[in-house]
């Protein structure tokens, strides 16, 4: 039997992203194959093909984020401080 699964290596352990349906204590061999990096040109070609096929839509242009004036930040901090701990606000909102 041969099967390909995807895993993530974290803190010295391979964590499978899908379960293996094997009997306990089954001896297996693992072959490590790193995914090949995708070039920027290939990403562009795939994105253009998906756009042309109507599978995805173009992103709308991003609007610039305006900085919040210091006075508004101070006012918001005072309101939040007077309201109590954030955890209590969340709990109260969930109970409503």
Phi, psi and omega in degrees: 000140177228135182216143176249127177231159178256140180221160175242135179268116181225124175050043176082007182233137173275119179255115181288142178269347174226150182287153173259133179259078181234148174295151178305144176068019176289131178273127180229165172247144181242131175248125181271122178231111179282139177294141180284141180293145180264130180287157179298324179296319179294320176301316181297316180296318180294315179299317180295320178296319178293322176296313181298326181279351180080013180286323177234162178249155177296148177289138174290151180298139180285135177275140179294141180273126180275137177293147179274130180299147181303324181296321178291323178296317179296316180297318179295321179297321178295318179296315180294322179294322181287335183284343180099186182299141181300323180300322179291324177296318180295315180299316179298319179294322179292329181282345181283000000 
